[in-house]
Amino acid sequence: MLKAIIKKAIKQSVVAVRIPTSSLRVLPDFLIIGAQRSGTTSLFNYLIGHPSVGPSLWKEVHYFDINYKKGPSWYKAHFPTRIWGWYRNRRDAIPYVVGESSPYYLFHPHAGKRAS
């Protein structure tokens, strides 16, 4: 129980520190949605294993379902900066894309409309 509380506090602190730089951050290029235990974690891990694909700060951001009220700045705080993307594009000479995976988007009644 204490371990979970500490983990949650650390996650909240990291995001809070990144919110002031949200205007410098990118939105995701892709979203992975799907039922639990349907391979979304494997797909996410395969994709981010590629050098031109970057992950969100946490695999399951849950912005379009349970965290939507926190606003777009909170959401953008989960992604790399445009400067990082520019650097990766120049270094690797291939487009750098980022994404996130939140399986609950499939079931939440408002997630699809919010993400479109």
C-alpha positions in Angstrom: 0.0 0.0 0.0 2.7 2.5 1.0 4.7 1.5 -2.2 1.7 2.4 -4.4 1.2 5.7 -2.6 4.9 6.6 -3.1 4.8 5.6 -6.7 1.7 7.7 -7.4 3.3 10.7 -5.6 6.4 10.4 -7.7 4.4 10.2 -11.0 2.4 13.3 -10.0 5.5 15.2 -9.1 7.2 14.4 -12.4 4.2 15.5 -14.4 3.9 18.7 -12.3 7.5 19.6 -13.1 6.9 19.1 -16.8 3.6 21.0 -17.1 5.3 24.5 -17.4 7.1 23.2 -20.6 3.9 21.7 -22.1 3.8 24.4 -24.9 7.2 23.0 -26.0 6.0 19.4 -26.1 4.4 17.4 -28.9 1.1 15.6 -29.0 1.1 11.9 -29.8 1.2 10.7 -33.3 -0.6 7.5 -32.4 -2.8 5.9 -29.7 -3.0 2.2 -29.0 -6.4 1.2 -27.7 -7.8 -2.3 -27.1 -9.2 -4.6 -24.5 -7.1 -5.7 -21.5 -4.9 -8.7 -22.1 -5.2 -8.3 -25.8 -1.6 -7.5 -26.6 -1.6 -3.7 -26.2 1.5 -3.8 -23.9 3.4 -6.1 -26.3 2.5 -3.9 -29.2 3.5 -0.8 -27.3 6.9 -2.4 -26.3 7.5 -3.5 -29.9 6.9 0.0 -31.3 9.0 1.8 -28.8 11.8 -0.6 -29.4 12.2 1.0 -32.8 14.7 3.9 -32.7 12.3 6.4 -34.4 9.4 5.7 -32.0 9.2 7.4 -28.6 6.9 6.6 -25.7 4.8 8.7 -23.5 6.1 9.3 -20.0 3.9 6.4 -18.7 2.4 3.7 -20.9 -1.2 4.4 -19.8 -1.8 8.1 -19.6 -5.6 7.8 -19.5 -6.2 11.4 -20.7 -9.2 10.8 -22.9 -11.0 8.8 -20.3 -10.3 9.4 -16.6 -7.9 12.4 -16.7 -9.6 14.6 -19.3 -10.5 17.2 -16.7 -6.8 17.9 -16.1 -6.5 19.7 -19.4 -4.3 19.6 -22.5 -1.2 21.0 -20.7 -1.3 18.0 -18.3 -1.6 15.7 -21.3 1.3 17.3 -23.3 3.5 17.0 -20.2 3.6 13.3 -20.8 5.5 13.6 -24.2 8.9 14.7 -25.3 9.7 18.3 -26.4 9.7 19.4 -30.1 13.4 20.0 -29.6 14.0 16.4 -28.7 12.0 15.3 -31.8 14.0 17.7 -34.0 17.3 16.3 -32.6 16.2 12.7 -33.2 15.0 13.5 -36.7 18.4 15.0 -37.5 20.4 12.3 -35.8 18.6 9.3 -37.3 17.5 10.9 -40.5 14.1 9.4 -40.2 10.8 10.8 -38.7 10.5 10.5 -34.9 7.0 9.7 -33.7 5.6 9.3 -30.2 2.5 7.6 -28.9 0.7 6.2 -25.9 -1.3 3.2 -25.0 -4.4 3.3 -22.8 -6.6 0.2 -23.3 -9.6 1.7 -21.4 -10.1 4.2 -24.3 -11.9 1.4 -26.1 -14.6 1.2 -23.4 -15.0 4.7 -22.0 -18.2 6.3 -23.5 -16.5 9.7 -24.2 -12.9 8.7 -25.1 -13.5 8.4 -28.9 -15.1 11.8 -29.3 -12.5 13.4 -27.1 -9.6 11.9 -29.0 -11.0 12.9 -32.5 
